[in-house]
Amino acid sequence: MKQFLSNAYIASILGVGAILFVLKKLQFIFGNSSPLLLFLIVIAFSGWRGGLKAGLFTTALSTAASIYFLTEPDHSFYITHPSELLRTILLASVGAIYSLIIARVYQQEKRALQTVMEREAQLKQEIAERNRTQADRNLYVALVKSSTEFIGMCDMNGVPFFINDAGMRLVGLDSLEQALATPVKDFFFPEDQAFILDKVFPSVLKSGRSVLEIRFRHFKTGEAIWMIYNVFVLKDLNDHAVGLGTVSTNINERKRAEETLREIQVDLNRAQAVAHVGSWRLDIHKNKLEWSDENYQIFGVAKGTPLTYESFLAIVHPADRQFVDDAWKAALAGSLYDVEHRLLIDGQVKWVRELVELEFDENGSVRGGFGTTEDITGIKTVQEALQRERAFLRQVIDAAPSAIFVKDRDGRFLLGNEVLAKSYGTSIEALVGLTEKDFNTNADEVAHFQQNDLEVINSRTPRVFPEVKVTHADDSVHWYNTVKIPLFDGDQCNKLLVVATDITERKRANEALLEANRRKDEFLAMLAHELRNPLAPIKNAVQLLKKQKSADPKLEWIRRIIDSQVNHLARLLDDLLDVARIMQGKIRLKTERFELNDMVMAAIETCQPLIESRRQELIITQSMKTPWIEGDRARLGQVLANLLNNAAKYTGEGGKIRLDIRQEGTDAVLEVRDTGIGIAPDMLPKIFDLFTQADHSLAHSQGGLGVGLTLVRQLVEIHGGAVTAASAGIGRGSTFTVRLPALPTESATPEPAPVESALASAKFRILVVDDYPAGAESLKMLLQEEGHEVATAGSGMEALERAEKFRPQIVLLDIGLPDLSGYEVARRLRELPQTRTALLIALTGYGQSKDMELSQSAGFDHHLLKPVDFDKLLALLPSS
């Protein structure tokens, strides 16, 4: 119906027909004057639906229809009455005017409707575009948030206004607020900032975009993050630059891979240079030849020169060129390419060996080949030389100082030289075809040789036998360093080459060194014993002088001098022997947990006499809470005492020594500073070396063996710590810093301290056994001063006899006695009923760990070193 109505002409004809039908049927109502203006309804409809033409068409059709059907005479176009003519003209005129007006209104409405429809379509398009833009924006936002790239934007002043989460994580920023408050330049290292601001950004603003590789800075760790920095201009709707944006990619892994590849390439080039083996690749489609650095070197071509297959052939010796070309063509057809040929380089001939492996594309077609070039000029030269010098080699083998020979699986000699023949008392010719058992009477040796030979042949692996015993023809025993190498005949291995070097003299020398080292240890022990013996009576005499309490200041000064020097000598002995023990790994630590301050006070007490004698000032500073450590209290006290003594020795009278005790993190720190002679810069690196002293002048008066600081370092290191030395130079003092692992606060609880008995107040029968009379008598006098009953003996047998009669409660027994050792005496005393329960104390100059172990196993209760500290000795005596 819609389509029907849309055809205005058909609708006009039907409408005019309908009006005629109505007027005809109702003519009895209208009479002879039908209302022709009813046709205006159809005219108006036609003009509205079809425009001006349709309206005029309907007007003309209505006029003709009214004349023909409604005007007298009927069915004729002739009009008889003027009134009818006037009505007809009026219908035609009004219809035409009406059509014109309706058409004009129709066109205006149509244009308005078209405008409305166009605007509606435009609005729909704008809405759709806005929806698409919002969807795209949402998509972009989602992509930005989920992206692992660094995405950021800043204004023209370099102030960020957006950074995505991945970007913030990448550079170590915790929040967007922190990111937006950080200028763009701070994302780069200081040395790169000027380049970014002055060169990159201006270039981007000029060209619109720039891509480069540069480091970003991690804000927390400070590490470098390599990025592909893709930076571009941000513009507004008017195409004006409003800022800069970046989508940057983290290439740290790639950089590390590139660095690894560079290192691999360097190593490969170095390996090729060492082995004189280059590598190459030929692309047969592009006729492009690539060479490694070593290949350029082998062929004598400047690195970087463009290469083709023809340029390669041009260097091949003319006599070998066709052979090489044929071999390459055969290789492309599937044959093996393993050729040796010559090169002609600047008139010089060079031999090379080339191998290749074909390379194929994804379709299985040959793309080219990858190969190696080995410079075998030297090998060829050697081969030629070998051919010329076979006879000479025979002379060389015979002249060699080592036994050189070849044997088969059955042990028969196939080849031998003069050294071997001489050792077995025969000739070279007589060796061939015979075996070891024909010359060596030691069946065990022969069986051992045969077993080793078979192991080398069966395993096909060379072996070295560092020390092999061989009995010569004259029954003398010799030692050899023997190398056995399997020899191959194709795939078979039934022979071996033996090179045996006589090391008899070296072995004897090594045994002599071991013996010398053992004797050195014994000498050190004896030296300590012999030096401690005379020190003991001096120490005892000083103790007696102390008890006299003389008012004479000179005598008091003399006593202090003797006491300090005896202590100094004893410390030198202890340091020397301790260093020897540490070097041999024989020192043992007695670990315990203790407050550092306790050990410090004991060490200061040891060093106080020396410091006071030099009228020096010792300044001690320590933190509010003294750290706790776990270690050997005595050994660490020895460390600090050595440092304080060292400072006192090398600081002039009236100088200052500062001791600082503190905790730094997990370290307990002891720092000793002095105002002494200082240390020269060239001495600082070796100040802890054995037998090294800061003062090498002949006039130095401080003494010492140069082992104290070595001992300090060794003891600190075996406690898991470290010691360092520092000095501003000669005359500007020194600083020694010891760092030891401190115990955590919760672990810093004291271990129960050993209960030491008070100084003995009871009186005992004491037997002093010492073959050094001065030592025995001086110690006797000291003990008698304490009220004890004392007897002495100068030998082991005398001690046993005296013990049976004297019935001592305590025996102070020397180890090194002229007849029986102190260990043997101790064992016998434990067997005597009179002394089975006596307190046995070893009082000796032997202080090595093995000596103490022997003391314990012999039945001693204690082991003290001479010169003994008399107060410590008294502390060992029972209190009742």
CORTA-V758526 format. One record per backbone hydrogen bond with DSSP energy under -0.5 kcal/mol. CO is the residue of the C=O (numbers start at 0). NH is the residue of the N-H. If there is no record, write none. Layout:
# CORTA-V758526
co: [CO;CO]
nh: [NH;NH]
This chain:
# CORTA-V758526
co: [0;1;2;3;5;6;7;8;9;10;11;12;13;14;15;16;17;18;19;20;21;23;25;25;26;29;31;33;34;35;36;37;37;38;39;40;41;42;43;44;45;45;46;49;50;51;52;53;54;55;56;57;58;59;60;61;62;63;64;65;65;66;67;67;71;72;77;80;81;82;83;84;85;86;87;88;89;90;91;92;93;94;95;96;97;98;99;100;101;102;103;104;105;106;107;108;109;110;111;112;113;114;115;116;117;118;119;120;121;122;123;124;125;126;127;128;129;130;131;132;133;134;135;136;137;138;139;140;141;142;148;149;150;151;152;152;153;154;157;157;158;161;163;164;165;166;167;167;168;170;174;175;176;178;180;181;182;183;184;186;188;188;189;189;191;192;193;194;194;195;198;199;200;201;202;203;207;209;211;211;213;214;215;216;217;222;223;224;225;226;226;227;227;228;228;229;230;231;233;233;235;239;241;242;243;244;245;247;248;250;251;252;253;254;255;256;257;258;259;260;261;262;263;264;265;266;267;268;269;270;271;271;275;277;278;279;280;281;281;282;282;287;289;291;292;293;294;295;295;296;301;306;307;308;309;310;311;311;314;316;316;317;319;320;321;322;323;324;325;326;327;328;329;330;335;336;338;340;341;342;342;343;344;347;349;350;350;351;352;353;354;356;358;358;360;364;366;366;367;368;369;370;371;372;372;373;373;375;376;377;378;379;380;381;382;383;384;388;389;390;391;392;393;394;395;396;401;402;403;404;405;405;406;407;411;412;414;416;417;418;419;420;421;422;426;427;427;430;433;434;435;435;438;440;441;442;443;444;445;446;447;448;449;450;451;452;453;454;455;455;462;463;464;467;469;469;471;475;477;478;478;479;479;480;481;482;483;484;486;488;491;493;494;495;496;497;498;498;499;499;500;502;503;504;505;506;507;508;509;510;511;512;513;514;515;516;517;518;519;520;521;522;523;524;525;526;527;528;529;530;531;532;533;534;535;536;537;538;539;540;541;542;543;544;545;550;551;552;553;554;555;556;557;558;559;560;561;562;563;564;565;566;567;568;569;570;571;572;573;574;575;576;577;578;579;580;581;588;589;591;592;593;594;594;595;596;597;598;599;600;601;602;603;606;607;608;609;610;611;613;615;616;616;617;618;618;620;623;626;627;628;630;630;631;632;633;634;635;636;637;638;639;640;641;642;643;644;645;647;649;651;654;655;656;657;657;658;659;660;661;662;663;665;666;666;667;668;669;670;670;671;672;673;675;676;679;679;680;682;683;685;688;693;696;705;705;706;707;708;709;710;711;712;713;714;715;715;716;721;723;725;728;732;733;734;735;736;737;738;739;740;743;743;744;746;753;763;763;764;764;765;765;766;766;767;767;768;770;771;771;772;773;774;775;776;777;778;779;780;781;782;782;783;787;788;790;792;794;795;796;797;798;799;800;801;802;808;809;810;810;811;812;814;814;820;821;822;823;824;825;826;827;827;831;831;834;837;838;838;839;839;840;841;841;843;844;847;848;849;850;851;852;853;854;854;855;861;863;867;868;869;870;871;872;872;873;873]
nh: [4;5;6;6;7;10;11;12;13;14;15;16;17;18;19;20;21;22;23;24;25;26;28;29;30;32;33;35;37;38;39;40;41;42;43;44;45;46;47;48;49;50;50;53;54;55;56;57;58;59;60;61;62;63;64;65;66;67;68;69;70;70;74;75;79;75;79;84;85;86;87;88;89;90;91;92;93;94;95;96;97;98;99;100;101;102;103;104;105;106;107;108;109;110;111;112;113;114;115;116;117;118;119;120;121;122;123;124;125;126;127;128;129;130;131;132;133;134;135;136;137;138;139;140;141;142;143;144;145;146;150;247;163;245;160;161;243;157;159;183;154;152;167;168;169;170;171;172;171;218;178;179;180;181;182;159;185;186;187;216;191;192;192;193;195;196;197;198;199;200;202;203;204;205;206;207;232;230;213;228;226;188;224;218;221;217;225;215;250;213;228;229;248;211;230;246;209;244;241;242;238;235;155;233;153;231;151;149;227;254;255;256;257;258;259;260;261;262;263;264;265;266;267;268;269;270;271;272;273;274;275;276;374;372;291;370;289;283;368;286;287;282;280;295;296;297;298;299;300;299;304;288;311;312;313;314;314;315;343;319;320;321;323;324;325;326;327;328;329;330;331;332;334;333;337;355;353;351;316;344;349;345;347;344;342;375;376;340;373;338;371;369;366;367;363;360;283;284;358;281;356;279;354;277;374;352;375;379;380;381;382;383;384;385;386;387;388;392;393;394;395;396;397;398;399;399;403;499;416;497;413;414;495;410;407;432;405;420;421;422;423;425;424;472;430;430;431;433;412;437;438;439;440;442;445;446;447;448;449;450;451;452;453;454;455;456;457;458;459;460;483;465;481;479;471;477;474;471;469;502;503;467;481;500;464;498;462;496;494;491;488;408;486;406;484;404;482;500;402;501;480;506;507;508;509;510;511;512;513;514;515;516;517;518;519;520;521;522;523;524;525;526;527;528;529;530;531;532;533;534;535;536;537;538;539;540;541;542;543;544;545;546;547;548;548;552;555;556;557;558;559;560;561;562;563;564;565;566;567;568;569;570;571;572;573;574;575;576;577;578;579;580;581;582;583;585;584;590;632;630;750;628;597;598;599;600;601;602;603;604;605;606;607;610;611;612;613;615;614;653;617;618;656;619;620;658;660;625;595;742;593;591;632;635;636;637;638;639;640;641;642;643;644;645;646;647;648;649;650;676;654;616;674;618;659;672;620;670;622;668;664;666;741;663;668;739;661;737;659;672;735;657;733;732;730;682;683;684;685;686;688;691;695;699;690;691;710;711;712;713;714;715;716;717;718;718;720;719;738;736;734;731;678;673;725;671;723;669;721;667;629;746;747;747;748;755;765;788;808;809;767;790;768;811;769;792;813;772;774;775;776;777;778;779;780;781;782;783;784;785;785;787;786;789;765;767;769;798;799;800;801;802;803;804;805;806;838;766;812;840;768;842;816;821;824;825;826;827;828;829;830;830;831;834;835;837;839;810;840;860;861;812;843;863;865;846;851;852;853;854;855;856;857;858;859;858;841;843;869;872;873;874;875;875;876;759;876]
